[in-house]
Amino acid sequence: MIDSAAARSFACWLAFLGCFYCSGCRPAASPPAAQSLDSTGSNSGQRTQFQFRDAATELGVSATYRNGRESENYAILESLGGGVGLFDYDLDGWIDVFFPGGGAFTPSKTIEGRMSTFFRNQGSGSFKSGFVEIGTLAGVAEAPFYSHGCAAADFNNDGFPDLLLTGYGGLQLFKNQGDGTFQELHTAAGLLDDAWSSSAGWGDLNGDGCLDLYVAHYVNWSFEHNPVCNAEGGRRDVCPPRAFDGLTDIIFYSNGDGTFRDATREAGLKPGGKGLGVLMADVDLDRDLDIYVANDTTENFLYLNDGSGRLEETGLQNGVAVDQEGMPNGSMGVSIADFDGDGLPDIWVTNFEKETFALYRNEGHGQFIHASRESGVTAIGSLFVGFGTAAGDLDLDGDEDIVVANGHVVYFPSQGTDRQLPILLENLTKGQFRRALLPPDSYFSTPHLARGLALGDIDNDGDVDVVVAHTNEPAAVVLNETPRNLASSQPLAEGNHWVSLQLVGTRCNRSAIGARVVLHTTRGDQTRQVSGGGSYLSQGDTRIVFGIPAGATLTGATVVWPTGPDQVLGDLQVDHMTVVIEQGLIATRVAASADSGKP
């Protein structure tokens, strides 16, 4: 476990760093065999040694996203659901959890927001105290509009992560005041946007050291434009997105003083789209942030950045706009990872039923090919409606696995029910996947109406846990209890290990979004990025967790900062979390407990 005294000491250093530049920004193989699968019940996948347990109740996390279905309006607004945010708001070394609350409808067709919930992680030397709800106390509970998503980052570079809330009717920007409370100031900051927003992502697009903001917009729905649509059998149901016009996304560039300007035209955004997922990452490895947008039933966007913040939409020509048949999909969630270990970031997208989830393999220079079939992804079938998704090394074997939250958008699906099983895709080797079959009592063996999903080391034991937001049912905090010695014949000392890195920028943005880490081991290199946005309506833990497989030796790491130069770390320790400050200003190691509690 992380030592609380060391964590408090580091928090003080972060606050100190914030003082000297918070007033402004500084420049800163063969596919696996097919499996017989069922989206709502059991599956015949390969049983694995993954172990997960939903511990939300025992940890004191009680949050339910409400969509107003009881009013029987059959509005497409009800279908999006809510996300989840994982970030350490008080810098005590423990990840806290935020959930947007959703909304409701009055008999007069007025749309109201529901209060958000925010849970502070009370871990202190051990993970035994659970969470306490502090939304009202912290000043982030009130939602004047129907809320959906959240995105956390240190937009003003003062050392403390801030929080953005999206939804139908506006944005909220909660500035972290460093004393355990937030101040809402979207109007003062210039974040004026009354369009229907879904996901958002923070990232420095023009290299000035300040975080900019991309906000995805969905469709032009209102009660004045709420057509009647019917499911099979004639029952009324939610209308599909094709019944509505898409809305143009918006991008805000920082002015460097804590305020923003609408830079949609300046940046060169493409009109239209029906945006649901947003990812900001360096896909062509030229040290600036690019943007990928998952659109619902229209072509996905890939904006390549020229380094100055001018964006060129190249999704179709770069191979990530459509599926293998050349058709746009109902895309929702998005993640980035180097699935095949070649050092190039690949793009993963969840899609609608009767469509294949998309794995776009990076061929270099920002060019991709649709590789779902050869990677084994198509073996999961096409019954799922995929939303929140993220990549992480869940079994610490040196490659990244994939988690997907599923659930239908209509009330009366033609096949099965609206609740669906979540998916865990195990990376067997070099981007070859198979769906893991977990025990009947696992979270992954129970269907849910799931939407937002985020990964993070909730209990600071060195592996990645899963938090999922459901619609009209309690959220899940799924602890990863997978054994470290995956081969039963191996003792713990010969099992898998881990390294966790928290990056803090000084010349680049404080949240280090856009930084890349290459971990060096005797089994080869592993590459990860700190990205903005990702998943669906959600914010994952920005700490990077690497798994080190049994028998491999850690030899060091290289941090590729957006502003350069690279930073070489030659003496990293396994089973430790390391805080890396850009330019070597501070490099504080916070050791984990020798007893991780894992077999």
C-alpha positions as CSV (number, residue, x, y, z in Angstrom):
1,M,0.0,0.0,0.0
2,I,1.1,3.6,-0.5
3,D,2.6,5.2,2.5
4,S,0.3,8.0,3.6
5,A,3.0,10.2,5.1
6,A,5.0,10.1,1.9
7,A,1.8,10.8,0.0
8,R,1.1,13.9,2.1
9,S,4.7,15.0,1.6
10,F,4.3,14.7,-2.1
11,A,1.0,16.6,-2.0
12,C,2.8,19.5,-0.3
13,W,5.5,19.5,-3.1
14,L,2.7,19.6,-5.7
15,A,1.1,22.6,-4.0
16,F,4.5,24.3,-3.9
17,L,5.1,23.7,-7.6
18,G,1.6,25.1,-8.3
19,C,2.6,28.4,-6.6
20,F,5.4,29.2,-8.9
21,Y,3.5,28.8,-12.1
22,C,-0.2,28.6,-11.4
23,S,-0.8,32.2,-12.5
24,G,-0.2,31.3,-16.1
25,C,0.9,28.6,-18.6
26,R,4.4,28.0,-19.8
27,P,5.5,26.8,-23.2
28,A,6.0,24.4,-22.6
29,A,-0.3,-14.8,-35.8
30,S,-3.5,-17.0,-36.3
31,P,-6.6,-15.7,-34.6
32,P,-8.1,-17.7,-31.7
33,A,-10.9,-20.1,-32.5
34,A,-14.4,-18.7,-32.5
35,Q,-16.5,-19.1,-29.4
36,S,-20.2,-19.6,-28.8
37,L,-21.3,-16.5,-26.9
38,D,-24.4,-15.0,-25.4
39,S,-24.7,-11.3,-24.7
40,T,-27.1,-11.7,-21.8
41,G,-26.3,-15.1,-20.3
42,S,-23.4,-17.6,-20.1
43,N,-20.7,-18.0,-22.7
44,S,-18.4,-20.8,-23.7
45,G,-15.2,-18.8,-23.7
46,Q,-11.9,-20.1,-22.3
47,R,-12.0,-20.1,-18.5
48,T,-9.1,-18.1,-17.1
49,Q,-7.5,-17.3,-13.8
50,F,-8.8,-13.7,-13.7
51,Q,-10.6,-12.9,-10.4
52,F,-12.8,-9.9,-9.9
53,R,-15.3,-8.9,-7.2
54,D,-17.8,-6.1,-7.0
55,A,-17.1,-4.5,-3.7
56,A,-19.1,-1.3,-4.1
57,T,-21.4,-2.0,-1.1
58,E,-18.7,-3.0,1.4
59,L,-16.7,0.1,0.3
60,G,-19.6,2.4,0.9
61,V,-20.0,3.4,-2.8
62,S,-23.7,3.9,-3.5
63,A,-24.4,5.7,-6.8
64,T,-27.2,5.1,-9.3
65,Y,-27.5,7.0,-12.6
66,R,-31.2,7.8,-13.4
67,N,-32.4,8.5,-16.9
68,G,-36.0,9.3,-16.3
69,R,-37.4,6.2,-18.0
70,E,-40.3,6.1,-15.6
71,S,-41.8,9.1,-17.4
72,E,-42.3,7.0,-20.5
73,N,-41.2,9.7,-22.9
74,Y,-39.1,7.3,-25.0
75,A,-36.6,10.1,-25.5
76,I,-33.2,9.3,-27.1
77,L,-31.9,11.5,-24.3
78,E,-32.5,8.5,-22.0
79,S,-30.2,6.2,-24.0
80,L,-26.8,7.8,-23.4
81,G,-26.5,7.1,-19.6
82,G,-23.7,8.3,-17.4
83,G,-20.0,8.0,-16.9
84,V,-17.5,7.7,-14.0
85,G,-14.5,9.7,-13.0
86,L,-11.4,8.4,-11.2
87,F,-8.9,11.0,-10.0
88,D,-7.1,11.9,-6.8
89,Y,-8.7,15.3,-6.0
90,D,-7.0,15.9,-2.6
91,L,-3.5,14.5,-3.6
92,D,-3.4,12.0,-0.7
93,G,-2.3,9.2,-3.0
94,W,-5.7,7.5,-3.2
95,I,-8.1,7.6,-6.2
96,D,-11.5,9.2,-5.5
97,V,-14.6,8.4,-7.6
98,F,-17.2,10.7,-9.2
99,F,-20.5,9.8,-10.7
100,P,-22.8,12.1,-12.7
101,G,-26.4,11.7,-11.6
102,G,-28.5,11.9,-14.8
103,G,-31.8,13.6,-14.9
104,A,-35.6,13.5,-14.9
105,F,-38.7,14.8,-16.7
106,T,-41.6,16.6,-15.2
107,P,-45.2,16.1,-16.5
108,S,-44.8,19.5,-18.3
109,K,-41.8,18.1,-20.3
110,T,-39.3,20.1,-18.3
111,I,-35.9,18.5,-18.1
112,E,-34.2,18.5,-14.7
113,G,-30.8,17.4,-13.5
114,R,-30.1,15.0,-10.7
115,M,-27.4,15.5,-8.2
116,S,-24.0,14.0,-8.8
117,T,-22.2,11.9,-6.2
118,F,-18.5,12.1,-5.2
119,F,-16.7,9.5,-3.0
120,R,-13.5,10.2,-1.2
121,N,-11.2,7.3,-0.8
122,Q,-10.3,7.1,2.9
123,G,-7.3,4.8,2.4
124,S,-4.5,5.6,4.7
125,G,-1.7,3.1,4.7
126,S,-4.1,0.4,3.9
127,F,-7.3,0.0,1.9
128,K,-9.7,-0.8,4.8
129,S,-11.7,2.4,5.4
130,G,-13.6,2.5,2.1
131,F,-15.2,5.6,0.7
132,V,-17.3,8.5,2.1
133,E,-19.7,10.6,0.0
134,I,-18.7,14.2,-0.1
135,G,-20.4,15.6,-3.2
136,T,-22.3,18.4,-1.4
137,L,-19.5,19.2,1.0
138,A,-17.0,19.4,-1.9
139,G,-19.3,21.5,-4.0
140,V,-19.8,19.2,-7.0
141,A,-23.2,17.7,-6.3
142,E,-25.5,20.3,-7.9
143,A,-26.3,19.6,-11.6
144,P,-28.6,22.2,-13.1
145,F,-29.0,20.1,-16.3
146,Y,-29.4,16.5,-17.3
147,S,-25.8,15.2,-16.9
148,H,-23.8,12.5,-18.7
149,G,-20.1,12.6,-18.6
150,C,-17.0,13.9,-16.8
151,A,-13.4,14.7,-17.5
152,A,-10.7,15.6,-14.9
153,A,-7.4,17.4,-15.4
154,D,-5.5,20.3,-14.0
155,F,-6.6,23.0,-16.4
156,N,-5.0,25.9,-14.6
157,N,-1.7,24.1,-13.7
158,D,-2.0,24.8,-10.0
159,G,-1.2,21.2,-9.0
160,F,-4.8,20.1,-8.2
161,P,-7.1,18.2,-10.7
162,D,-10.2,20.0,-11.8
163,L,-13.5,18.5,-13.1
164,L,-15.7,19.1,-16.1
165,L,-19.3,17.9,-16.3
166,T,-21.2,17.4,-19.7
167,G,-24.8,16.9,-20.5
168,Y,-28.0,18.2,-22.1
169,G,-28.1,21.9,-21.4
170,G,-24.6,23.0,-20.8
171,L,-21.2,22.4,-19.2
172,Q,-20.0,22.8,-15.6
173,L,-16.4,23.5,-14.8
174,F,-15.4,22.8,-11.2
175,K,-12.1,24.4,-10.2
176,N,-10.3,22.5,-7.4
177,Q,-9.4,25.0,-4.7
178,G,-6.9,22.8,-3.0
179,D,-8.8,22.8,0.3
180,G,-11.1,19.9,-0.4
181,T,-13.7,22.0,-2.2
182,F,-14.5,23.1,-5.8
183,Q,-15.7,26.3,-7.3
184,E,-18.0,26.2,-10.3
185,L,-16.9,28.8,-12.9
186,H,-17.8,27.6,-16.5
187,T,-19.2,31.1,-17.3
188,A,-16.3,33.0,-15.9
189,A,-13.9,30.6,-17.8
190,G,-15.7,31.1,-21.1
191,L,-16.9,27.5,-21.5
192,L,-20.3,28.5,-23.0
193,D,-21.9,25.6,-24.7
194,D,-25.6,24.9,-24.6
195,A,-25.6,22.1,-27.2
196,W,-26.2,18.4,-26.1
197,S,-22.7,17.3,-25.0
198,S,-21.5,13.7,-24.3
199,S,-17.8,13.0,-23.9
200,A,-15.0,15.5,-23.5
201,G,-11.2,15.4,-23.4
202,W,-8.5,17.6,-22.1
203,G,-5.2,18.1,-23.9
204,D,-2.7,20.7,-24.9
205,L,-3.2,21.0,-28.7
206,N,-1.0,24.0,-29.5
207,G,2.0,23.4,-27.3
208,D,1.6,26.4,-25.0
209,G,1.6,24.3,-21.8
210,C,-2.1,24.9,-21.1
211,L,-4.8,22.4,-21.5
212,D,-7.4,22.9,-24.2
213,L,-10.8,21.1,-24.2
214,Y,-12.6,19.1,-26.9
215,V,-16.4,18.5,-26.3
216,A,-18.3,16.0,-28.4
217,H,-21.9,16.9,-29.4
218,Y,-24.6,14.3,-30.1
219,V,-27.8,15.0,-32.1
220,N,-30.4,17.7,-32.4
221,W,-33.1,16.3,-30.1
222,S,-35.7,18.2,-28.1
223,F,-39.3,17.6,-27.1
224,E,-40.3,19.6,-30.1
225,H,-38.4,17.1,-32.2
226,N,-39.2,13.8,-30.5
227,P,-40.7,11.5,-33.2
228,V,-42.7,8.4,-32.4
229,C,-40.8,5.2,-33.2
230,N,-41.9,1.6,-32.7
231,A,-40.1,-1.6,-31.9
232,E,-41.0,-4.9,-33.5
233,G,-44.6,-5.8,-32.5
234,G,-45.7,-2.2,-32.6
235,R,-44.7,-1.1,-29.1
236,R,-43.3,2.4,-28.9
237,D,-39.6,2.6,-28.3
238,V,-36.6,5.0,-28.3
239,C,-35.9,6.3,-31.8
240,P,-32.5,5.5,-33.4
241,P,-29.9,8.2,-34.0
242,R,-30.6,8.2,-37.7
243,A,-33.9,9.9,-37.0
244,F,-31.9,13.1,-35.9
245,D,-29.4,15.4,-37.4
246,G,-25.9,15.4,-35.9
247,L,-24.4,18.4,-34.1
248,T,-21.0,19.9,-34.8
249,D,-18.5,19.4,-31.9
250,I,-16.8,22.3,-30.2
251,I,-13.3,22.9,-29.1
252,F,-12.0,25.5,-26.6
253,Y,-8.5,26.8,-26.6
254,S,-7.0,28.1,-23.4
255,N,-6.1,31.8,-23.3
256,G,-3.4,31.0,-20.7
257,D,-5.1,32.8,-17.9
258,G,-7.7,30.3,-16.8
259,T,-10.2,31.3,-19.5
260,F,-11.0,29.7,-22.8
261,R,-12.1,30.8,-26.3
262,D,-14.3,28.9,-28.9
263,A,-11.7,27.7,-31.4
264,T,-14.0,25.4,-33.4
265,R,-13.3,27.4,-36.6
266,E,-9.7,28.3,-35.8
267,A,-8.8,24.6,-35.2
268,G,-10.6,23.4,-38.4
269,L,-13.3,21.1,-37.0
270,K,-15.4,19.2,-39.5
271,P,-19.2,20.1,-39.4
272,G,-21.6,17.4,-38.3
273,G,-21.0,14.1,-36.6
274,K,-22.8,12.4,-33.7
275,G,-20.1,12.3,-31.2
276,L,-20.1,9.9,-28.3
277,G,-16.5,9.0,-27.5
278,V,-13.4,11.3,-27.5
279,L,-9.8,10.4,-27.3
280,M,-6.8,12.8,-27.3
281,A,-3.5,11.0,-27.9
282,D,-0.4,11.1,-30.1
283,V,-1.3,8.5,-32.7
284,D,1.5,9.4,-35.2
285,L,4.2,9.8,-32.5
286,D,5.2,13.3,-33.5
287,R,5.0,14.7,-30.0
288,D,1.6,16.6,-30.4
289,L,-1.9,15.5,-29.5
290,D,-4.3,14.2,-32.1
291,I,-8.0,13.7,-31.6
292,Y,-10.2,10.6,-32.4
293,V,-14.0,10.9,-32.2
294,A,-16.3,7.9,-32.1
295,N,-19.5,9.0,-34.0
296,D,-22.8,7.2,-33.8
297,T,-23.9,5.9,-37.3
298,T,-21.6,8.5,-39.1
299,E,-17.9,8.2,-40.0
300,N,-15.5,8.5,-37.1
301,F,-13.1,11.5,-37.1
302,L,-9.4,11.4,-36.8
303,Y,-7.9,14.9,-36.4
304,L,-4.1,15.0,-37.0
305,N,-2.4,18.0,-35.4
306,D,0.2,20.0,-37.2
307,G,1.7,21.0,-33.8
308,S,0.3,24.5,-33.7
309,G,-3.3,23.4,-32.9
310,R,-4.5,23.3,-36.5
311,L,-6.3,20.1,-37.1
312,E,-6.8,18.1,-40.3
313,E,-9.6,15.5,-40.4
314,T,-8.1,12.3,-42.0
315,G,-10.2,9.5,-40.7
316,L,-11.3,8.0,-44.0
317,Q,-7.9,8.1,-45.7
318,N,-6.1,6.9,-42.5
319,G,-8.3,3.9,-42.1
320,V,-10.2,4.6,-38.9
321,A,-13.5,6.1,-40.1
322,V,-15.4,3.0,-41.1
323,D,-15.4,-0.8,-40.7
324,Q,-13.9,-3.5,-42.8
325,E,-16.9,-3.3,-45.2
326,G,-16.4,0.5,-45.7
327,M,-19.5,1.3,-43.6
328,P,-19.8,3.7,-40.7
329,N,-20.8,2.1,-37.4
330,G,-22.7,3.0,-34.3
331,S,-19.6,3.8,-32.4
332,M,-19.6,4.7,-28.7
333,G,-16.5,3.9,-26.6
334,V,-12.8,4.4,-27.6
335,S,-9.4,3.5,-26.1
336,I,-5.8,3.5,-27.2
337,A,-3.1,1.0,-26.5
338,D,-0.1,-0.8,-28.2
339,F,-1.9,-4.1,-28.3
340,D,0.7,-5.9,-30.4
341,G,3.8,-4.6,-28.7
342,D,5.3,-2.9,-31.8
343,G,5.6,0.5,-30.2
344,L,2.8,2.0,-32.2
345,P,-0.5,3.0,-30.5
346,D,-3.6,1.2,-31.8
347,I,-7.2,2.4,-31.6
348,W,-10.0,0.3,-30.1
349,V,-13.7,1.2,-30.7
350,T,-16.9,-0.3,-29.3
351,N,-19.9,-0.5,-31.7
352,F,-23.6,-1.3,-32.0
353,E,-25.2,-4.8,-32.3
354,K,-24.8,-6.6,-35.6
355,E,-21.5,-4.7,-36.0
356,T,-18.0,-5.8,-35.2
357,F,-16.1,-4.0,-32.4
358,A,-13.2,-2.3,-34.2
359,L,-9.5,-2.8,-33.5
360,Y,-7.6,-0.5,-35.8
361,R,-3.9,-1.6,-36.0
362,N,-1.4,1.2,-36.3
363,E,0.9,0.7,-39.4
364,G,2.9,3.8,-38.7
365,H,2.7,7.5,-39.7
366,G,-0.9,7.7,-38.5
367,Q,-2.1,5.0,-40.9
368,F,-4.3,2.1,-39.7
369,I,-5.9,-1.1,-40.9
370,H,-9.1,-2.7,-39.5
371,A,-7.7,-5.8,-37.7
372,S,-10.7,-7.2,-35.7
373,R,-10.9,-10.4,-37.6
374,E,-7.2,-11.4,-37.5
375,S,-6.9,-10.4,-33.8
376,G,-9.8,-12.7,-32.8
377,V,-12.1,-9.8,-31.8
378,T,-14.9,-11.0,-34.1
379,A,-15.1,-14.3,-32.2
380,I,-17.2,-12.5,-29.5
381,G,-20.1,-12.2,-31.9
382,S,-22.2,-9.2,-32.8
383,L,-25.0,-9.2,-30.2
384,F,-23.4,-6.7,-27.9
385,V,-24.1,-2.9,-27.7
386,G,-20.7,-1.7,-26.4
387,F,-20.2,1.5,-24.5
388,G,-17.5,2.2,-21.9
389,T,-14.2,0.5,-22.7
390,A,-10.6,0.7,-21.6
391,A,-7.3,-1.1,-22.0
392,G,-5.0,-2.2,-19.2
393,D,-2.7,-5.0,-18.1
394,L,-5.3,-6.7,-15.9
395,D,-3.2,-9.9,-15.3
396,L,0.2,-8.1,-15.2
397,D,1.7,-10.3,-17.9
398,G,3.2,-7.5,-19.9
399,D,0.4,-6.8,-22.4
400,E,-2.9,-4.9,-22.3
401,D,-6.2,-6.5,-22.1
402,I,-9.6,-4.9,-22.9
403,V,-12.7,-4.4,-20.8
404,V,-16.1,-3.4,-22.3
405,A,-19.3,-2.3,-20.6
406,N,-22.4,-3.4,-22.6
407,G,-26.1,-2.6,-22.5
408,H,-28.9,-1.9,-25.1
409,V,-30.2,1.5,-25.9
410,V,-33.8,0.5,-26.7
411,Y,-36.3,-0.9,-24.2
412,F,-37.5,-3.8,-26.3
413,P,-34.5,-5.4,-28.2
414,S,-35.3,-7.8,-31.0
415,Q,-32.8,-10.2,-29.5
416,G,-32.4,-10.8,-25.8
417,T,-32.9,-8.1,-23.2
418,D,-31.5,-4.6,-22.6
419,R,-29.1,-5.9,-19.9
420,Q,-25.9,-7.5,-21.3
421,L,-22.8,-9.1,-20.0
422,P,-19.6,-7.1,-19.7
423,I,-16.7,-8.4,-21.7
424,L,-13.1,-9.1,-20.7
425,L,-10.8,-9.7,-23.7
426,E,-7.5,-11.3,-22.7
427,N,-4.5,-10.4,-24.7
428,L,-2.9,-13.8,-25.3
429,T,0.2,-12.4,-27.1
430,K,0.9,-9.6,-29.5
431,G,-2.7,-8.5,-30.0
432,Q,-4.3,-11.9,-30.2
433,F,-7.5,-11.8,-28.1
434,R,-9.9,-14.3,-26.6
435,R,-12.9,-13.6,-24.3
436,A,-12.3,-14.7,-20.8
437,L,-14.9,-16.8,-19.0
438,L,-15.1,-16.0,-15.3
439,P,-16.8,-17.8,-12.5
440,P,-20.6,-17.4,-12.1
441,D,-20.2,-15.2,-9.0
442,S,-17.9,-12.7,-10.9
443,Y,-19.1,-9.3,-12.0
444,F,-18.4,-10.3,-15.5
445,S,-20.9,-13.1,-15.3
446,T,-24.0,-10.9,-14.6
447,P,-25.8,-8.8,-17.2
448,H,-26.1,-5.1,-16.6
449,L,-27.4,-2.0,-18.4
450,A,-23.9,-0.5,-18.4
451,R,-22.5,2.7,-19.8
452,G,-19.4,4.5,-18.5
453,L,-16.3,2.5,-17.5
454,A,-13.0,3.5,-16.0
455,L,-9.8,1.7,-14.9
456,G,-7.6,2.6,-12.0
457,D,-5.7,1.1,-9.1
458,I,-8.4,1.9,-6.5
459,D,-6.8,0.0,-3.6
460,N,-3.1,0.8,-4.5
461,D,-2.1,-2.8,-4.6
462,G,-0.4,-2.5,-8.0
463,D,-3.1,-3.9,-10.3
464,V,-5.9,-2.3,-12.2
465,D,-9.5,-2.3,-10.9
466,V,-12.7,-1.5,-12.8
467,V,-15.5,1.0,-12.0
468,V,-18.7,0.9,-14.1
469,A,-21.7,3.2,-14.1
470,H,-25.0,1.5,-14.8
471,T,-28.4,3.0,-15.8
472,N,-31.1,2.8,-13.1
473,E,-29.1,0.3,-11.0
474,P,-26.2,0.8,-8.6
475,A,-22.7,1.4,-10.0
476,A,-20.0,-1.3,-9.5
477,V,-16.5,-1.0,-8.0
478,V,-14.9,-4.2,-9.3
479,L,-11.7,-5.1,-7.5
480,N,-9.0,-7.0,-9.4
481,E,-8.0,-10.0,-7.2
482,T,-6.3,-12.0,-10.0
483,P,-3.4,-14.0,-8.5
484,R,0.1,-12.8,-9.3
485,N,1.5,-16.3,-9.7
486,L,-0.8,-17.2,-12.6
487,A,1.0,-20.5,-13.1
488,S,0.1,-22.6,-10.1
489,S,3.5,-24.2,-9.9
490,Q,5.2,-20.8,-9.4
491,P,5.7,-19.2,-6.0
492,L,4.9,-15.5,-5.6
493,A,8.5,-14.5,-6.0
494,E,8.6,-16.0,-9.5
495,G,5.2,-14.6,-10.4
496,N,4.2,-11.4,-12.2
497,H,5.2,-8.0,-10.9
498,W,4.3,-4.4,-11.6
499,V,5.5,-0.8,-11.9
500,S,3.3,2.2,-11.5
501,L,4.3,5.7,-12.8
502,Q,2.6,9.0,-12.1
503,L,3.9,11.7,-14.4
504,V,3.8,15.4,-13.5
505,G,4.6,18.0,-16.1
506,T,6.5,21.3,-15.4
507,R,7.3,22.6,-18.9
508,C,4.3,20.7,-20.4
509,N,0.8,20.7,-18.8
510,R,0.8,19.6,-15.2
511,S,-1.4,16.5,-16.0
512,A,1.3,15.3,-18.4
513,I,-1.4,14.5,-21.1
514,G,0.5,13.6,-24.2
515,A,3.5,12.1,-22.5
516,R,4.6,8.6,-23.4
517,V,6.5,6.0,-21.4
518,V,8.6,3.2,-22.8
519,L,9.3,0.5,-20.2
520,H,12.4,-1.6,-20.8
521,T,12.6,-5.2,-19.8
522,T,14.5,-8.3,-20.7
523,R,11.4,-9.5,-22.5
524,G,11.2,-6.4,-24.7
525,D,9.7,-2.9,-24.4
526,Q,6.2,-1.8,-23.4
527,T,4.7,1.5,-24.4
528,R,1.9,3.5,-22.7
529,Q,0.5,7.1,-23.1
530,V,-1.2,9.5,-20.8
531,S,-4.2,10.4,-22.9
532,G,-7.1,12.8,-22.6
533,G,-10.7,11.6,-22.7
534,G,-11.1,7.9,-23.7
535,S,-13.7,5.3,-22.8
536,Y,-17.2,6.7,-22.8
537,L,-18.3,9.7,-20.8
538,S,-15.6,8.7,-18.3
539,Q,-12.2,9.6,-16.8
540,G,-9.7,6.9,-15.9
541,D,-6.8,7.0,-13.5
542,T,-3.9,8.7,-15.3
543,R,-1.3,6.7,-13.4
544,I,0.4,4.2,-15.8
545,V,0.6,0.6,-14.6
546,F,2.9,-1.8,-16.3
547,G,2.9,-5.5,-15.7
548,I,6.2,-7.4,-15.6
549,P,5.7,-11.1,-16.5
550,A,7.4,-13.9,-14.5
551,G,11.0,-14.3,-15.5
552,A,11.4,-10.8,-16.9
553,T,13.8,-8.3,-15.5
554,L,13.1,-4.5,-15.4
555,T,16.0,-2.6,-16.8
556,G,14.6,1.0,-16.9
557,A,12.2,3.3,-18.6
558,T,12.2,6.3,-20.9
559,V,9.7,9.2,-20.6
560,V,8.9,11.0,-23.9
561,W,7.6,14.4,-22.8
562,P,5.6,16.4,-25.4
563,T,8.1,19.3,-24.9
564,G,11.3,17.2,-24.7
565,P,13.9,16.2,-23.9
566,D,13.4,12.5,-23.0
567,Q,13.9,11.5,-19.4
568,V,15.7,8.2,-18.7
569,L,14.8,6.3,-15.6
570,G,17.5,3.8,-14.9
571,D,16.8,2.6,-11.3
572,L,13.0,1.9,-11.1
573,Q,11.9,-0.7,-8.6
574,V,9.3,-3.4,-9.2
575,D,6.2,-3.4,-7.1
576,H,6.6,0.3,-6.4
577,M,4.8,3.5,-7.5
578,T,7.1,6.2,-8.8
579,V,6.3,9.8,-9.2
580,V,8.2,11.3,-12.1
581,I,8.5,15.1,-12.3
582,E,9.5,16.5,-15.7
583,Q,13.1,17.6,-16.0
584,G,14.0,15.7,-12.9
585,L,12.9,18.4,-10.5
586,I,11.6,15.7,-8.1
587,A,11.5,12.0,-8.4
588,T,9.8,10.6,-5.3
589,R,9.3,6.9,-4.9
590,V,6.4,5.8,-2.8
591,A,6.8,2.2,-1.9
592,A,4.0,-0.3,-1.8
593,S,3.6,-2.7,1.1
594,A,5.6,-5.9,0.8
595,D,2.4,-7.7,1.5
596,S,0.1,-6.9,-1.4
597,G,-2.5,-9.3,-0.2
598,K,-2.3,-11.3,-3.4
599,P,-1.5,-15.0,-3.6
